[in-house]
Amino acid sequence: MGKRKQSLELATGLMLGSMAIRALSLSPLDSIAVVVHPDDPLDWLPALGNSAFSASPSAWPSIQVVTCTEASQGMSFSIRCGLKALIDDNPKLDAVVVVLADQPFITTGMIAELIGYLSERPELDYVATATDVGGEGEQNAILMPPAILSRSMFEVLLQLEGDAGARKLFGLPQFRGAALLAADRTTVFDVDTPADMVLATKQILGQTYIREHRF
């Protein structure tokens, strides 16, 4: 994008990076680590007192901003920074959910489904969101965030390098996982280019129109 995209506006006062935070804040998560570059102005982070939050303040998870001095070297560094911060706060942490700030259409329901699926199947190491690209089900799916990763993967996560993130771990034979197909491809759309930003803005405007004229 040529700039820090979290602060780009999808609509007046609605910044790209804020949407995932809003979805996470209403999910069953206990705490959230927002990993940022040292130069991030943080103007995209929503105020917890904003009326856009429908839950009471006591229901919000704790949110901490984690500055990662090596964030520009690749996604793996951000994951490591966030995981270390969460473990420091809770050494008994049993799983983490990885979400990208440039996925504006993820939902609270998606996060709850990932958590519920892993809770019911403790033998799994991870559960990832997926799209079915060939109509042949899970075996032909592309795994992506949001994804939940069990404590059994923490040691390897803390050794990640480069910009591949956690996705490259999903194919390792020592880990057992599952894919939850996204009900709507829009929910896993991520904004990587100016053209993506235009599409995301149109989607937001469409949603706003539907909300205001649904009756």
C-alpha positions in Angstrom: 0.0 0.0 0.0 3.0 2.3 0.4 1.7 3.5 3.8 0.5 2.1 7.1 -2.9 0.9 6.1 -4.6 0.5 9.5 -5.4 4.2 9.6 -7.0 4.3 6.1 -10.7 5.2 6.2 -13.3 2.8 4.8 -16.0 5.3 5.7 -16.0 8.6 7.6 -14.5 7.9 11.0 -14.2 4.1 10.3 -10.6 3.0 10.0 -9.5 -0.2 8.4 -7.6 -1.6 11.5 -10.4 -0.8 13.9 -12.9 -3.3 12.5 -11.1 -6.5 13.5 -10.6 -5.1 17.0 -14.3 -4.4 17.4 -15.1 -8.0 16.4 -12.5 -9.4 18.8 -13.6 -7.2 21.7 -17.1 -8.8 21.7 -15.8 -12.4 21.4 -15.1 -15.0 24.1 -11.4 -14.1 24.2 -9.9 -13.3 27.7 -7.3 -10.8 26.4 -6.1 -9.2 23.2 -2.6 -8.2 22.3 -2.5 -5.6 19.5 1.0 -5.8 18.0 2.2 -2.6 16.3 5.2 -1.0 14.7 7.1 1.6 16.9 6.0 4.4 14.5 2.3 3.5 14.5 0.3 6.5 15.5 -2.4 4.2 17.0 -5.2 6.6 15.7 -7.0 3.6 14.3 -7.6 1.9 17.7 -11.2 2.3 18.7 -11.9 3.9 22.1 -13.4 1.3 24.5 -16.1 3.7 25.5 -17.4 4.0 21.9 -21.1 3.4 21.5 -20.3 0.9 18.7 -19.6 -1.6 21.4 -22.8 -3.3 22.3 -21.5 -5.2 25.3 -21.0 -3.7 28.7 -17.5 -2.7 29.7 -17.2 -5.6 32.2 -17.6 -8.0 29.3 -14.7 -6.6 27.2 -11.5 -8.5 27.2 -8.3 -6.8 28.4 -6.5 -5.1 25.5 -2.8 -4.3 25.5 -0.8 -2.6 22.8 2.5 -4.4 22.2 5.2 -2.5 20.4 7.3 -4.8 18.2 10.6 -3.1 17.2 11.2 -5.8 14.6 7.7 -5.7 13.0 9.0 -4.5 9.7 11.1 -7.6 9.3 8.2 -9.9 8.8 4.9 -11.2 10.3 6.7 -13.9 12.3 8.3 -11.2 14.5 4.9 -9.7 15.3 3.5 -13.1 16.2 6.4 -13.7 18.5 6.0 -10.3 20.2 2.3 -10.8 20.7 2.6 -14.4 22.0 5.4 -13.5 24.4 3.3 -10.6 25.8 0.3 -12.8 26.3 2.4 -15.6 28.0 4.0 -13.0 30.3 0.5 -12.0 31.4 -0.8 -15.6 31.7 1.9 -18.3 31.9 -0.9 -20.9 31.8 -2.3 -19.6 28.5 -3.8 -22.6 26.6 -4.4 -21.2 23.1 -4.1 -18.0 21.0 -6.2 -16.7 18.1 -4.2 -15.0 15.3 -6.1 -12.3 13.4 -4.8 -9.8 10.8 -5.6 -6.1 11.2 -6.3 -5.8 7.5 -9.2 -8.3 7.6 -12.1 -5.8 8.2 -14.9 -8.2 7.7 -14.2 -11.0 10.2 -17.0 -11.5 12.7 -17.3 -12.2 16.4 -19.1 -15.4 15.4 -16.1 -16.6 13.5 -13.9 -16.2 16.5 -16.4 -17.9 18.8 -16.7 -20.8 16.4 -12.9 -21.4 16.3 -12.7 -21.3 20.1 -15.7 -23.7 20.4 -14.3 -26.1 17.8 -10.9 -26.5 19.5 -12.5 -26.8 23.0 -14.6 -29.7 21.8 -11.6 -31.4 20.1 -8.6 -31.0 22.5 -6.6 -33.4 20.5 -6.1 -30.8 17.8 -3.2 -28.4 17.7 -4.9 -25.7 15.6 -8.1 -24.8 13.8 -7.9 -22.4 10.8 -10.4 -20.5 8.7 -10.4 -21.7 5.1 -11.9 -21.1 1.7 -12.9 -24.0 -0.6 -11.2 -23.2 -3.9 -12.1 -26.3 -5.8 -15.4 -27.5 -4.6 -13.9 -30.6 -3.1 -14.1 -29.8 0.6 -11.5 -29.5 3.3 -8.7 -31.3 1.5 -8.7 -28.6 -1.2 -9.0 -25.7 1.2 -6.5 -22.8 1.7 -5.9 -22.2 5.4 -5.7 -18.6 6.7 -6.4 -16.4 9.7 -8.3 -16.1 11.8 -6.9 -19.2 13.3 -6.6 -20.6 16.8 -3.4 -22.4 17.9 -3.1 -24.6 20.9 -0.4 -24.4 23.6 1.2 -27.4 21.9 2.4 -25.0 19.1 3.8 -22.2 21.2 7.4 -23.4 21.2 7.5 -23.5 17.4 5.6 -20.2 17.1 8.3 -18.5 19.2 10.9 -19.8 16.7 9.1 -18.5 13.6 11.2 -16.5 11.1 10.4 -14.4 8.0 7.1 -13.1 6.7 5.2 -16.4 6.3 3.5 -16.2 9.7 1.9 -19.3 11.3 0.5 -20.6 8.0 3.6 -22.6 7.1 3.2 -24.6 10.4 -0.1 -26.0 9.3 1.5 -28.5 6.9 4.0 -29.9 9.5 3.4 -33.6 10.2 3.8 -33.1 14.0 0.7 -30.9 14.2 -2.9 -32.0 13.8 -5.5 -29.4 12.7 -8.8 -28.7 11.1 -10.3 -26.2 8.7 -13.5 -24.3 9.2 -14.8 -23.2 5.8 -15.8 -19.5 5.7 -19.5 -19.2 5.1 -18.9 -16.0 3.1 -15.7 -15.3 1.3 -16.1 -11.6 2.2 -15.3 -12.4 5.8 -11.7 -13.5 5.0 -11.1 -10.6 2.5 -7.8 -8.8 3.4 -6.8 -5.4 2.1 -3.3 -5.5 0.5 -3.6 -3.1 -2.4 -5.4 0.2 -3.3 -7.7 -1.9 -5.5 -8.6 -4.0 -2.4 -9.3 -0.8 -0.5 -11.8 0.3 -3.1 -13.6 -3.0 -2.9 -13.7 -2.9 0.9 -15.0 0.6 0.9 -17.8 -0.4 -1.5 -18.7 -3.3 0.7 -18.9 -1.0 3.7 -21.1 1.5 1.9 -23.3 -1.4 0.8 -23.7 -2.6 4.4 -24.5 0.9 5.6 -27.2 1.3 3.0 -28.7 -2.1 3.9 -28.7 -1.2 7.6 -30.3 2.1 7.2 -33.0 1.0 4.7 -33.8 -2.6 5.9 -37.4 -1.6 6.8 
